Amino acid sequence: AHSNLGSIYTQNGNFDLAKKEFQRSIELEPTLPLGYLNLGNYYASRGEFRQARAEFLRAREQYITYKWGYPMPPELDLNLGRVNLKLKCFAVAEKYTQQYVQGVPDSLEGLLLLGNIYQQEEKVELAKKAYLQVQGGGLASAKAQNNLGLLYIQQNQYQKAHDAFNSSINFYPQIPD
């Protein structure tokens, strides 16, 4: 109940109360992963990535250790990939994002994140491969094509960069990049 109340507070913009409710949830039942998961999301939304990572890892541990009748949400690994990327822990970010993509292979968000990780690690060919898998249109495809264009510029492949940027605009004309 406290975790749910914290989520309601979050939706209403009462972030301090939300945090208190998530913490209360954990105090009352420390084996329940939901409080840690929500607290991790709270910290991530505030740019407090180290604390977010710690809470996400606690949530993951609780999902693995205790059986509450519902599976670990795949998005937990995606969140761990995101916060580890922000913390420049590339190998760990790659590990969790790969786990997420294996569980949700059609996830455009997961493939885009994987491409971003590879790009920051300067694994250009792997980044290109990940970006090329982001198909289906919309903002994720536009971001992937834009990032692909940047990679092509680095390789002096200007026509390919031009084509990628045009694809980006076609997928999502409002993209500012």
N, C-alpha and C positions, 0 to 999 in steps of 0.2 A: 504494500500500500504506500509506503514512504517513497519507494522508487517511482511509482506511478505518479504520486503527488509532485515529486521533483520534476518529472517530465511535463506535467501540466504547468508548473511554474516556469519552466524553460519556454514553453510555447507562449506564455503570457509575458515573457521578458523579465521575469523576476528571478534573475540568475543567482543572487545570493541565497534566496530561499531554496532554490532548486539544489544548490550545492549542499546546503544543510540537510535537506531531505535525503539526498543520495548517501551522505555520510551516516545519517540516522539509520537508513536501511541496512548499511553494512554493519553498524554497531549491533543491531537487533538480530541479524542473521549473516554472520561473516562467510558462510559457505555458499550463499546465494550469489551467483555471478552477476545478476542484473544491476545491482547497485554499483559494482566496480565498472561495468560496461558504461553505464550512464555517466558516472563520474569521469571516466576517461573521455567520453564525448564532450563533457563540460570543459575539461582542461584543454582538449584539442581545439575547441571552438574559441578559446581565449589565447591560443598561441603558446600555451604552457605544455610543450611537447614532451619534455622529460617526465613530468607528472602524468600526462596522458598515457605515455608508454607504460609507466609503472602500473597504472590502474588497468589498462588493457591486458597486461601480462597477468595480473591478479585474477581478472575475469576469466582469462583462458585457463589458468590453473584450476579455478573452481569448476569450470565446465568439464575439465578432464578428470578431476578428482571425485566430484560428487555427481550423482545422477538425480536431476530434478524433474525428469520426465520430458524435457525438451532439448533438442540438440544445440550445439554451439552454432551461433549464426556465422555464416561464411564472411560476413562483413567485418567481423572481428579481425580476421587476418588482413583484410583490405585496410582497415584502420591502422593496424600495426605497420603495414607497409608504408602508409602515408606519414605517420609520425616519425618513423625511422628515416624516411627520406628527408624530412624537414631537419632531422638531427644529423644528417649526412652520414648515417650508418648504412651505407649502400648495400653491403652484403646481407645484412639483416632485413632491410627493406625488400630486397630482391627475394629472399627466402619466403617471407610472409606473403608477398604479392604472388609469387609462383604458386604457393599453396592455395591462395584464393582463386587464381585463374584455373587451376586444375579442378577445383570444385565447381566453379561457375565459368566454364570455358567461353561462353558467349558474352561475357561481361565486357562491354566497351570501356567502362571505367577502369577495370582491372588491366586490360591490355594497354590503355593509355598510360596508366601509372607505371606499368612495366617498361614501356617505352621511355618515359621520363627518367626512370632509374638508370636504364642503360645509357641514355644520352648523358646524364650527369657523370656516369662512370667512364664515359668516352668509349663505350662499346657500340660503335656506330652501326655496324651491320646488324647487331641484335636489336638496337633501337629502331632501325628502319623496318626490320621484320615485324616487330611488335606494332609499329604505327600502321603498317600496311594491312594488318589484320583488323584494325578498327574500321569496320564497314557498317553501313546502314544509315548514314546521314546524321544530321543533328550536330549539336555542339561538340560532342566527343570526337566525331569524325573530322570536324573542322579544326579542332585543336591538334589532332594527330597529323593532318595534312600540313598545317602551319609548321609544326615541329619538324616534319619531314622536309619541308622547304628549307628550313634553317640548316638542316644537316646537308642538304644538297649544296647550299651556298658554301659551306665549309669545304666541300669537295670540288668546288669550282664547276659544278654541274648546274649552270644557270638556267638552262631551258627546263630541266626537271624541277628546279626550285620554282620557276614561274608557273609551271603546270600545277604543282602542289599548292601554291598560294591561291591559284584560281579555283582549284577543287575545294579548298578551305572556304572560300567565299561562297561557292555554290552550295556547299553543305549547310552553311549558317551565315547568311549575309550580314548579320549584326555583329559578327566577331570583330573586335577592335584590332586584333593583332594583324 
